[in-house]
Amino acid sequence: MRFTVLQGSHARQSWVSTPHAYKALHEALVRDRVLVPDPPGGLLRFARDYVFASPSAAAAVVTGRNANGRIEWRIQGSGMNFGEWQLRDIVSSPGT
């Protein structure tokens, strides 16, 4: 499942967890100027929309640490995490 982080979204400036493949992805996005400094907040900003291979890859790059995207991402205004939303959508539309 692909997961898109939109232009203007913020990410942690550096990796703060144990080394992981997502650390290399974070560094590559900085090197490729997909993530650029956003000085007022000391964060990085997505210079363009970026499609990740999974919600977890996106969550890890944004938080600067290993992350489970199904738990970390929240549906705005609902309190529901992405995994709960996915399950609800699957259960409510059987056979599609």
N, C-alpha and C positions, 0 to 999 in steps of 0.2 A: 504494500500500500504506500503510495506516495503522499507526501505531506508538504504543503507550500507555506513558507513563512513570507509574509508580505513586506515589500519595500517600506522602510521607515520603522520597522520593528526593531527592538533593541536586544542586545546580547551582552553577556558578561565579557569584559575586556580580555581576560586570560583564563586558561584552564586551571581549576583549583582542586582537582581530584587526582586520584591515581591515574597513571598513563593508560590510555585506551585508544582504540582506532579512531574514536570520535575526536580525540585531541588532535590527531593529524588532520582531520577534516576541518576542525576549527582553525588551525594554523593555515591550511590551504585557502580557506575562505578569506582570511585576513590578507594573505599574500596576493590573492587574486582580486583584491579590492571589492569583494562582495560584502564583506564587513569592513566598515570604515569608522575611524574615531568620531565620536559624538561628544566633544569636550565638555559641554555644560554638566552632563551627568556622569562623566568618567566611564561611559559605556561605549559599546560599539553599536553601529546602526547598519541595517541591511540597506545597501545602496540600490538594490533591485530585488524583485521577487526571486526566491530561490526554492527550487523543488528538491526536497530531501527524499531519500529512498524509504524512510519510515518516520512515524511520529517520534520514535525514540531518538533517532539521529538528530532530528530537529530540536528536540528538548535538550539533548546533551550539548549541542552547539550553543544554544541560547543560554543555558544555565552554567556552562563551563565545567560540567561534571557529568559522570555517568548518570543517566536518567531513564526512567520508564515513561515513554510518551503517553501511553494509555492512562497513566495516573497523573502525570504532571500537567498536561493540557486540560484546561477547564472550559466548558461552554459558558460564555459570558452571560451573566444574569441568571443562571440556572443552578449553580453550585455543583453541577454534574461534571464528572471528568470525561475525557474522550472515550475511554473504554466503556463506561456506563452508557454514554450516548450511542456508541456503536452497537452495543448489545440491545438496547431499547429499539434501535432502528431495525435490527435483524429480527427480533421477536415480534415487532408490530407489523412486519411485512413478510410473513412466511410464504415460501414458494416463489419468490421473485429473484 
